[in-house]
Amino acid sequence: MFVHLLARSAYARPGAACAPPAARANDPRPDVPSRPLGPRLRPRLRRGRPTPALLLLAATTLTAAVAVTAPRRVVAQGGNPSSSASGGAAADTLTLTLAEVRRLVERQNPTFLAARQDVPVARGALRQAGVLRFNPDAVVQAPGGGSPTQATVTQELEFAGQRGLRLGAARTGVERAVAGVRDAGRRTLADASVAFYRALAASRRLAVATEVMTLNERLLSAVRIQRREGEISTLEANLGEIELGRARGRVLAERRAATSAALELSRLAGLDPGRPVRLLDDAPEALTSVAAPAVVRAAGAPSGAPSGAPSGAPSGAPSPPALASPGVAHPDPDRLNPDSLIAIALARRPDLAAAQAATRESETLTSLARREALPNLRFGAYVERDRTSPGTRTRVGPALGITLPLFNRNQGVVAQREAEAVRARLERSAAELQVRTDVTDAVRAVATATEEARVFRTAVLEPARQNSALLESAYRAGKLDLPTLLLLRNQLLDAEIGYWNAWLAEHEALTRLESATGALALTLPTDSSPAPARAPGGDR
């Protein structure tokens, strides 16, 4: 409102028939006839020097841009950033924090819910492993013609410990399934957290680009008036037209990126794509509580470090050290000890635990395949009734038998299980190497991303905002021409966009560090019944 009134006071004087800049910003006509300015304003116009009103307008708009894009706790609109929500839609808007996104992922992410069914599947296999493998056999022989009638009931039994091996493999399979579900939750939580930060950063970049486009529209209105009055050349005026076109294209690109990021976040949270959401930036609080287990001092964990291992961590896992400084949201990269973090990750990463369980399961199944090649015993009883002799005689006796593994001795199954055991051991080694690589890469990424964000805050963004304050006096004195004005404005825009990119890189690196060290974990039910799963989109 202040800028608009300034523009009207400068150009809507008596004797000037031109429209206000806000009304002429979208005028498709390149040259609209207008009466010359009044005699009181004409002496102020000098070729190559903007009028004080134009200079004050440019300075005010740049100051407004800095005020809008300054870092603060912002609520970003998700869903469809290109359209404004009505009153009813605003009432249905879902406000999401990072913690709420993680809760939605655990409750209604379809991919994670599907992976979670691996635990009931493994428990069903365990139940089946405890059942006797063979059912009783009943044979009745009644040849007739006076021959005796015989009835035999036998039960085949495994005597070489096959059932115990089968139960052991099934129990290990349950452990592997639980670890696999935890790993799926870890990866899904990491992806959802990164998607949250990407959507938040995209919405802020869109806000910056939109504000700059608005400023360029206001500036172009004044530039068109200057061109008609002959104060600037057509070449300089075209710079304003080109810059406005670039600003509009930048807004479209940022809107497309913000829409894609918001839809990806909704997908991971199990929300309907048409459900409008608002993102509430609680990143510092969330990082303080979640990233604490992943931070260690340079000298290692102190003896009195509190334990914060998530539920389900191995009993021998080292206790995660506390933060370097209580209440600090972002860990100090200099205090991150890669060796200590790798030791914590090796003890807590669920994918490594799943690989270790798969190795034990494969080795047990290999032993079982060898035992199954041994013959099984048959125990039972028979009853015979003989009616050929005078009177009817009934004879009862035991029935014994043994299987003869002449042809099928599990040759192929044994070879298959041995190969699977070798593969499982190699996959365990690969998982351990992956854990070490992930932690090392995450520590280095946190160090570089934190330094990048610090550089943008101190060496780029702050000087650019200081320049915006210094430009006001230069504009009023007429010491800057239009090309210099546009150049300085683009520098400020690049500084703002670069800062949010660095902010995103820093938060992505911290999330990857949490995921690499196993700090992102879910609590699974310990009973045999699966937890009730909500249908996707249950919070629509």
Secondary structure, 3 states (H helix, E strand, C coil): CHHHHHHHHHHCCCCCCCCCHHHHCCCCCCCCCCCCCCCCCHHHCECCECCHHHHHHHHHHHHHHHHHHCCCCCEEECCCCCCCCCHHHHHCCEEECHHHHHHHHHHHCHHHHHHHCHHHHHHHHHHHHCCCCCCCEEEEECCCCCCCEEEEEEEEECCCCHHHHHHHHHHHHHHHHHHHHHHHHHHHHHHHHHHHHHHHHHHHHHHHHHHHHHHHHHHHHHHHHHHHCCCCCHHHHHHHHHHHHHHHHHHHHHHHHHHHHHHHHHHHCCCCCCCCEEEECCHHHHHHHHCHHHCCCCCCCCCCCCCCCCCCCCCCCCCCCCCCCCCCCCCCHHHCCHHHHHHHHHHHCHHHHHHHHHHHHHHHHHHHHHHCCCCCEEEEEEEEEECCCCCCEEEEEEEEEECCCCCCCCHHHHHHHHHHHHHHHHHHHHHHHHHHHHHHHHHHHHHHHHHHHHHHHHHHHHHHHHHHHHHHHHHHHCCCCHHHHHHHHHHHHHHHHHHHHHHHHHHHHHHHHHHHCCCCCCCCCCCCCCCCCCCCCCCC
